[in-house]
Amino acid sequence: MDSQGPYLNLNAVASPVGVARVWQIVFSCVTVSLVAHQAGFNAAYGTFCMFVWCLCLTTTACVVALEFTRLHTCLRLSWDNFTITFAMLATLMCVTASVVYPVYFLQAQCPHEGCEVRNYRIAVTVFSCLASVAYLAEVIVARAKPGHVSGYMATASGLLKIVQTFMACIIFGALVNESQYSRHVATQYCVAVYSFCFAVTVIVVLLMVSGKTPLLRCPFDRFVVVYTFVAVLMYVSVAVIWPVFCFDKKYGSPERPYYCTRGKCPWESQLVVTIFTYINLILYIADLAYSQRIRFITEP
């Protein structure tokens, strides 16, 4: 910490990134207040949405407070990598909450609690979307620019790893929801691939955020590129195997069974896994392409 400079950092709230964070706090706080006051929530989906908004609010407030008081310099982590990582993750979580909440709690007709509750839930959805935009604005402003030195997580490759991790979480959620993946050895292999790629990607992100990349016994940039190449090959195999053993007539059903219950239908879960498998495959391919074009910086 520079003892000759001011103790408070006004750029924490006055810079473009700081302004975006202030709006993040405002929108998240309004969203949480509306839900707690009148909109309400219940069940697992509602709890997830409330958790997302509370996590984003508290973490962003802590980030602003630490930067404003310059106490972030006392933390043993790569601050720039941490903040851009959280901003990207918060964007994805808020977008998800902005979709999940109205799907399960907002109806065209007034609920039995009254039309006032519906209006509050509409407001919750709007402010959750605004929070998503605010977090996305921080990502856009803070991401790496050509010719500028920045941390790895601010590059396209680093941001893609966060999205890959989030997509894998959606895949895991579908897998545990009556997906019947244990029926075949081939689908169990697919789950092993999802787990391996998720674990290694999380480790890469944690090493960058904590600034502990020197712990690896090999060059970090080479490790990341080789791993991404391996992940692409593994996801290609999964993209072929999973649909065959789920939707081929010999092993599964090419069409949705008529007796499937909404929310507890194995066919629907298998379809979700298939869709996000292809999405993650595209992300890993893009990650591999971007990894060839950047210069890795382990200590920004």
N, C-alpha and C positions, 0 to 999 in steps of 0.2 A: 504494500500500500504506500502511495506517495504521501509522505508526511508534510510536504510543502504545499500540496494542493488543498482545495476545499474538502471538507469531510463529507458533504452531501453532493451527490451527482444529479444535477438537474436534468441531464440528458436521459435519465431513466424514465422520465415522463414527458420530456419535450421533444425528443428525437422521433423520427417516423415510427421506429419500432416501439418506442415508449408510448406514443399516442395510441398505437394499435393495442398495446397491452392494457391501457386505461379503459378503452372501449370493451375489451374482453372482460374485464372485471365488472364493468357496468352491466353489460348484457347478461353475463352469467349470474350476477347478483339478482337482477330483475327476474330472470327465469326461475331461480331457486325460490325467490320470494312469492312469485305467483303460484308455484306448485304447492308450497307450504301453506299459503293463505287460503286458497279456494279451489284450485284446479285439481289437486290431489293426485295420488298414484297408488298402485297396489300391484301385487304379484311380482314375478321375477322381472318382467319387462319394465315395469314402472320403477322398480328398485334400481335396475341398471341405469335408466335415464337419470334418475336423481343422483346416483353415484357419479356419473359422468359430469354433470353440472357442478356438483360440489367439489369434485376433484379439480376440475379446471379453474374454478373460482379460487380455491385455497392455494393451489400451486402458483397460479399467475400472481396472486397477491404477494406471495412469498418471494417470487422472482423480482417483482418491482421493488419490494421493500429492501431486499438484499442489494440490488443494484443502486438504489437511491442512497443507501447508507454505505456503499462500497464494501460491505461485508462479504460479498461474493468472492473477493480476492483471497479470503481466508479458507475457502473450501478447496479440498483436494480433488478437483475434477476440472475437466475442460468446459468452462462455463459457456462458451459460444456453441460448442457441440451439444451441450445439455439443453440450452434454451431453444435451439432450432429443432432438436429432436422432440421436445415436449410440444412445441407449437404445431409440428406436423401431426403428432399423435392426437393432440387435442382437436385439430381440425377434423380428423377422421372420426373420432369419438362423438363430437358434437353433430356432425352430419348424420351419423348413425342414429343418435338420440332424436334428431329432428325428424327422422323418418319413422322410427319405431313408436315414438309417443303418440303422434296423431293416428297411426294405423290402429293402435290398440285402445286409445282413449278418446278419440275425436270421432263423433258421428254426425251425420247430416241433420238428424232430428235431435231435439233436446233430450238429454238423459233424464232419468227420474229425479236427479238432484236439482234439475231446473236449467233453463237456458243460460243463466248467469255462469254456471260451471262450464258450459260449452264455450262461452266467450272467453273465459279465463284460459281454457285449454288452447284455443286459437292463438291467444296472446303468447302463451308459453312456446308454441311452435314457432311463431314469428321471431321471438327474441332468441330462441335457440339457433335459428337460422342466421340471425345477425351475429351471434357469437361465433358461429362457424366461419362467417365471412371475415370477422376480425382476426381470428387465428390464421386464416389463409392469407390475409394481408401481411401479417408478420412473416410468414414463410416466404412470400414473394419478395418482401423488402430485404430480408436477412439472407436469402439464398446466395450462393456463390455467383459472382459476376465474372465474365471473361477478363483475364488480366489482373484480377484482384486475388490477394492471398486470403484464404478462409479455411475453416476447419472442414474435415471430410464430410461430416454430417450435413453441411450446408450445400454440398454438391448434389447433382442429380442422382448419382449413385447412392449417396448416403440417404437421401430422402426416399428413394425407391426401396431401400432396405426397411424403412419404417412401414411403408405401405405393404410390403411383402409380409412382414410380421403381423400386421393387422388382418390381412386377407387370410393368413394361416389360422388366426384366432377364430374367424368366421367358419373356416373349414372344420376346426375342432368342435365348434358349437353344433354344426350339423352332424358330425360324426357321432356325438354322444346322444343325439336326438333320434333314436330308433333307426339308425342307418344300417344296422345289421352287417357291419363291416367284418365281423368275426366269422361269417359263414364260409369264407374262402381264404385260402392261404394267399392268393394274389391280392385281395383287398387288404389283408393284414400287412402285406408288403407295402402297399400304398400308404397306409397309416404310418408305417415306419419311416417312409420317405418324408412325409409331412412333418413328422416329429424331428427327424434329423435336421432338415433344412431350417425349421423354425428355431431349434436350439442353437445352431451355429450362427444364424443371422442375429439372434439376440445377443450371443456372446460377442460378435463383432461390434454391435452397437454399444454394448456395455464397456468394451475395451476402449472405444473411441471417446465415450462420454467421461469415463473415469481417467482417461489419459494414461492407461496402463498398457498400451500397445508394445512397449519394449519388453514386456514379459514373454512375448513370443520369441522362440529361438530362430525364427526365420523372418525375412523382410515382410512387413505387414502388407504392403501393396501386392506383393506376389501371392501371399496367402489368400487375400480377398479375391483376386482375379481367378486363381485356381479353384477356390471353393465355388465361386459363382458359376464357373464352367461346369463343375461337377453337378451343381444344383440344377442347371439347365438340362443336363443329360438325364438326371433322375426324374425331373418333372415331365420330360418327354415320355419316359417309360410309363409314368403314372397316368399321363393324359391318354395313353392308349389302353392300358390295363383296366383302369377304373370303369370307364363306360362299358367296356365289353362285359365285365363280370356283373354289372348292375342292370344293363338294359338289353343285352342280348337274350333272345328267347330261351337259349339253352340254360342260362344262369339266373335271369331275372325277368323283368317285364319291360317291353319297349314303351308301353303306355301306362298312364296312371291308373291303378286299379280302382274300380268303382267303390269298393268298400273302405277305402282309405279315409281315416278321420283327419280333418284339417288340424295341422300342428303336431300330429303324431303319426304321420305317414312316412314309412321308410323310403318310398319312391321319391317323395318330395325332398327328403334329406339327401338322398343320393344325387338328385338333380342339382341341389345347391352345391354339393361338394364338387360335382363335375364342372359347373360354371366357374367357380372360384379357383379350381385347379388350372383351367385355361387362362384365367386372368393372371394368376401368379406366374404361370409359365411365360406369358408375355412380359411381365414385370422383370423376371430374371433375365430374359433375353435382352431387354432394354438396359438393364443394369450391367450386363456383360459388355454391351456395346459402349456405354458411357465410361466404363472402367478403363477402356483403352485410351481414353482421351484426356484423363485428368492426371494431375500430379498429386500424389498423396502427401498430406501434411499431418503428422501424428501429434504434433505439439503446437497448436496455433498460438 
